[in-house]
Amino acid sequence: MNVTDIDPGEVRKLTGDIAYLTDEAEALRHVIDAVPVHEAPPGGSSIAEKLLLIDHAQCAYYRPLLEEARGRSKPLSLDDFDSFRETFGGATGEEGAENLLRRLAEHRTGLVNVLGEITHADWEAELHRGKEKMTLFSLMQEMVRFERKRLKEVADLVMVFNQDRQARREIEQRRERERRIGED
């Protein structure tokens, strides 16, 4: 994408998409309380790991790249930065969902503040990943796609855990009714 190709409306939309994660984190806080966030499904990652990966990617990879590319005249090589997937240590401890989401929202607020300093020319900053050329704008679009995918996975896990809890509740209620019938 050339600077003339990046429409200011697209930049506003992207900035809004990036800021929206704060709202998503807030919405999740209302439904995630009773969910075992550190319990991983077979062959998968826990909710805590997914949220921590989003936060790690934002803090250790995308934001530093955003800040490094800002005002730069020479192309920036993404290969000079460690991949967030390789540096991610996974979930540690038993930090609660409320704290994870609060921290994610706080870090996102900081990122959104940096976005306010990005000029139209900065969005055009040329980046290289191997032989692939991209712009800062397309890199940030990549971040949004990555986060949306992880958040959908989180929402799916929350739904599965809630459905499982509801099914267990119904089984217990049936057992209790059967026990009472047996006593009569």
Secondary structure as GFF3:
##gff-version 3
##sequence-region A 1 184
A	DSSP	alpha_helix	8	29	.	.	.	ID=ss1
A	DSSP	alpha_helix	47	57	.	.	.	ID=ss2
A	DSSP	pi_helix	58	62	.	.	.	ID=ss3
A	DSSP	alpha_helix	63	69	.	.	.	ID=ss4
A	DSSP	beta_strand	76	77	.	.	.	ID=ss5
A	DSSP	three_ten_helix	78	80	.	.	.	ID=ss6
A	DSSP	alpha_helix	84	87	.	.	.	ID=ss7
A	DSSP	alpha_helix	97	115	.	.	.	ID=ss8
A	DSSP	alpha_helix	120	123	.	.	.	ID=ss9
A	DSSP	beta_strand	126	129	.	.	.	ID=ss10
A	DSSP	beta_strand	132	135	.	.	.	ID=ss11
A	DSSP	alpha_helix	136	183	.	.	.	ID=ss12
###
